[in-house]
Amino acid sequence: MGKIVLRLDRMMVERKISLNELAERVGISNVNLSKIKNNKVTAIRFSTLAAICKVLECEVGDILEYQKND
């Protein structure tokens, strides 16, 4: 079975937005956003994902990626 990988770091670079600014605009703590950005979470609320996509003006597929196991 594969896994879902968060690519928030890549999207933040493309949109030229800092962790602090994104956290503030999304309404979550820097610590929690950092965990999402660095793939240190096992779940993410749809409402958080929707807020991130709204701020970054992107689609969910721009942030989430499926990786097959070798």
HELIX and SHEET records of a PDB file:
HELIX    1   1 LEU A    8  ARG A   15  1                                   8    
HELIX    2   2 LEU A   19  VAL A   26  1                                   8    
HELIX    3   3 ASN A   30  LYS A   37  1                                   8    
HELIX    4   4 PHE A   46  LEU A   56  1                                  11    
HELIX    5   5 VAL A   60  ILE A   63  1                                   4    
SHEET    1   A 2 LYS A   3  LEU A   6  0                                        
SHEET    2   A 2 LEU A  64  GLN A  67 -1                                        
END                                                                             
